[in-house]
Amino acid sequence: MTDAPTSIDRSDRAPLRIVSTHGRPSITPATRLCLSTIDSRPDLIRGRGIDWGSGSGVLTVAAATESQVEFVLGLELDPAEVVTARINAELNGVADRTGFLVSDSYDPLPDQDASMLEALRGKATFLIANPPTSVGDDGLGWRRRVLTGALEYLAPGAEVLLQVSRQYGVQRTERLAFDVGGFTYNGVLGSTGWVPFDQNRTDLRAALSWYVAEESRTGEKYSFRHPDQDRQIDAAEAQRLGTITGASPRTQWRMHRFTRLS
Ligand SMILES: C[S@@+](CC[C@H](N)C(=O)[O-])C[C@H]1O[C@@H](n2cnc3c(N)ncnc32)[C@H](O)[C@@H]1O
């Protein structure tokens, strides 16, 4: 079941018409950032690509509307979101240039047409991913899995647009390329302003707890902005302040560029 279509503005392009799966937000601030990066860097989005964790398909559809893009495949774990994404592709006239698979990362479920993914093996020229935060580790576990799995599908020189928020710091983000191997890190493509790392959200509260555990395990700090002062705080201080005042620390959603090595 989907909610009524809403219009999403894009720079210098026709707005998208997007329905959302009933009860789920289609568009978050991170989605908007990914979308504006697609709009501002069409040079990185060419040929055939993958949208990992495509949700309601907003990014898949946006990329597919670019004239230099031939095909985009959305991989998404949630079957309801895949149904919604197909509707969104129809609504925006790109059904023939998109495909969506119910897939656990790069493993399509048995009843899905896995040949769409197979056709991209070693040939995809871009990947977009706005993955969930992982818990039980440093928060970047999903991003490592996205990049590791992508090694099989991306052609040499392929571009990756990956959402990694600011609190991880440049070193942790850059290290993703070395941890996985096969990529170079090419910097920040775009950023939001300061936004709350909303501690009313159970997933972000759990993430902050894991960051605190990781700081005490490794000594390497996370970097948030104080809720109302112009200074940096680590995860432990962010959690302490939240317990006392109820305020959320601030961060920035950020899009980064990784390039598949030749
Ligand atoms: C932060 S949302 C991003 C959705 C959309 N791409 C966007 O930017 O708005 C992350 C998406 O990843 C999906 N996801 C989570 N685990 C997954 C997995 N193992 N395989 C594929 N998709 C997954 C979630 O269901 C969710 O739709």
The ligand as an SDF file (V2000), in Angstrom:
LIG
                    3D

 27 29  0  0  0  0  0  0  0  0999 V2000
   18.8320    4.6800    4.6640 C   0  0  0  0  0  0  0  0  0  0  0  0
   17.7310    3.7310    3.6940 S   0  0  0  0  0  0  0  0  0  0  0  0
   18.0050    4.4280    2.0840 C   0  0  0  0  0  0  0  0  0  0  0  0
   16.8350    4.3020    1.1460 C   0  0  0  0  0  0  0  0  0  0  0  0
   16.9960    5.1070   -0.1480 C   0  0  0  0  0  0  0  0  0  0  0  0
   18.1020    4.6470   -0.9300 N   0  0  0  0  0  0  0  0  0  0  0  0
   17.1860    6.5680    0.1760 C   0  0  0  0  0  0  0  0  0  0  0  0
   18.2950    7.0950    0.0150 O   0  0  0  0  0  0  0  0  0  0  0  0
   16.2260    7.1770    0.6380 O   0  0  0  0  0  0  0  0  0  0  0  0
   18.5740    2.1710    3.6080 C   0  0  0  0  0  0  0  0  0  0  0  0
   17.8570    1.1150    2.8100 C   0  0  0  0  0  0  0  0  0  0  0  0
   18.6390   -0.0750    2.8190 O   0  0  0  0  0  0  0  0  0  0  0  0
   17.7680   -1.1840    2.9030 C   0  0  0  0  0  0  0  0  0  0  0  0
   18.5310   -2.3370    3.3980 N   0  0  0  0  0  0  0  0  0  0  0  0
   18.8570   -2.6450    4.6710 C   0  0  0  0  0  0  0  0  0  0  0  0
   19.5490   -3.7830    4.7250 N   0  0  0  0  0  0  0  0  0  0  0  0
   19.6440   -4.2310    3.4430 C   0  0  0  0  0  0  0  0  0  0  0  0
   20.2330   -5.3810    2.8410 C   0  0  0  0  0  0  0  0  0  0  0  0
   20.8300   -6.3270    3.5640 N   0  0  0  0  0  0  0  0  0  0  0  0
   20.1620   -5.5240    1.5080 N   0  0  0  0  0  0  0  0  0  0  0  0
   19.5280   -4.5890    0.7430 C   0  0  0  0  0  0  0  0  0  0  0  0
   18.9290   -3.4830    1.2650 N   0  0  0  0  0  0  0  0  0  0  0  0
   19.0030   -3.3060    2.6010 C   0  0  0  0  0  0  0  0  0  0  0  0
   16.6860   -0.7040    3.8550 C   0  0  0  0  0  0  0  0  0  0  0  0
   15.5160   -1.5050    3.7800 O   0  0  0  0  0  0  0  0  0  0  0  0
   16.4970    0.7250    3.3820 C   0  0  0  0  0  0  0  0  0  0  0  0
   15.5180    0.8060    2.3750 O   0  0  0  0  0  0  0  0  0  0  0  0
  1  2  1  0
  2  3  1  0
  2 10  1  0
  3  4  1  0
  4  5  1  0
  5  6  1  0
  5  7  1  0
  7  8  2  0
  7  9  1  0
 10 11  1  0
 11 12  1  0
 11 26  1  0
 12 13  1  0
 13 14  1  0
 13 24  1  0
 14 15  1  0
 14 23  1  0
 15 16  2  0
 16 17  1  0
 17 18  1  0
 17 23  2  0
 18 19  1  0
 18 20  2  0
 20 21  1  0
 21 22  2  0
 22 23  1  0
 24 25  1  0
 24 26  1  0
 26 27  1  0
M  CHG  2   2   1   9  -1
M  END
$$$$
